[in-house]
């Protein structure tokens, strides 16, 4: 299987969120600019040796993801409870 290479410092549209790929060196050198760009609804994928190792998103997006996760867990627990009641 060929090695997957990610572009450096490029912005792509994947769904609604824009992604920017930056290397760890770029992050170290341009941290202030990269953090300012987060406010432009642009997620940043951090690459180390051309492999994704992390993601930077705004704090608001982080809260949304946590909220969605909690909602899905609650829904799953409700569904499981209903299934258990039907089995009895």
TORMIKOL-162860 format. One record per residue (C-alpha): x negated, y, z. Coordinates in Angstrom, 3 decimals, always signed. Example, Ala and Ser with C-alpha at 12.3 -4.5 7.8 and 13.67 -1.06 7.14 Angstrom:
2
u  v  w
-12.300  -4.500  +7.800
-13.670  -1.060  +7.140
***
This chain:
88
u  v  w
+0.000  +0.000  +0.000
-1.533  +3.361  -0.975
-2.410  +5.794  +1.768
+0.174  +8.561  +2.192
-1.364  +12.017  +1.950
+0.403  +15.065  +3.292
-0.168  +18.519  +1.851
-1.964  +21.099  +3.956
-0.290  +24.441  +4.662
+2.690  +23.845  +2.434
+6.367  +24.391  +3.053
+8.956  +21.899  +1.853
+12.727  +21.778  +2.196
+14.002  +18.567  +3.768
+17.662  +18.966  +4.414
+18.243  +22.248  +6.204
+14.941  +22.572  +8.036
+11.827  +23.802  +6.287
+8.654  +21.950  +7.145
+5.164  +23.297  +7.080
+2.205  +20.940  +7.246
-0.905  +22.198  +9.033
-4.067  +20.468  +10.131
-5.282  +20.536  +13.711
-8.060  +22.892  +12.586
-5.535  +25.304  +11.073
-3.473  +25.126  +14.254
-6.514  +25.988  +16.353
-7.481  +28.894  +14.086
-4.003  +30.285  +13.344
-1.949  +29.372  +16.418
-0.454  +32.840  +16.828
+0.739  +33.039  +13.209
+2.071  +29.480  +13.244
+4.050  +30.129  +16.433
+5.520  +33.310  +14.927
+6.561  +31.309  +11.855
+8.617  +29.001  +14.076
+11.128  +31.828  +14.433
+11.725  +31.654  +10.663
+13.490  +28.277  +11.053
+10.347  +26.574  +9.878
+9.269  +23.431  +11.688
+5.567  +22.663  +11.663
+4.162  +19.174  +11.286
+0.692  +18.850  +12.785
-1.681  +16.614  +10.831
-4.831  +14.981  +12.123
-6.934  +13.275  +9.464
-3.976  +13.740  +7.078
-1.577  +11.808  +9.346
+1.326  +13.432  +11.237
+0.666  +13.505  +14.988
+3.162  +16.065  +16.243
+5.821  +18.626  +15.467
+6.336  +22.208  +16.595
+9.920  +23.490  +16.696
+11.594  +26.459  +18.343
+12.763  +26.115  +21.923
+16.376  +26.579  +20.765
+16.007  +23.654  +18.341
+14.444  +21.588  +21.115
+17.457  +22.267  +23.358
+19.822  +21.317  +20.496
+18.030  +18.009  +19.954
+18.170  +17.196  +23.666
+21.851  +18.083  +23.784
+22.614  +15.891  +20.762
+20.720  +13.000  +22.299
+22.745  +13.256  +25.507
+25.999  +13.383  +23.515
+25.062  +10.272  +21.527
+24.059  +8.361  +24.659
+27.389  +9.286  +26.283
+29.299  +8.146  +23.168
+27.397  +4.853  +23.056
+28.120  +4.177  +26.726
+31.819  +4.897  +26.118
+31.915  +2.512  +23.153
+30.159  -0.222  +25.097
+32.591  +0.187  +27.989
+35.531  -0.167  +25.586
+34.031  -3.306  +24.044
+33.484  -4.826  +27.486
+37.109  -4.126  +28.411
+38.358  -5.845  +25.238
+36.241  -8.926  +25.947
+37.873  -9.456  +29.352
***
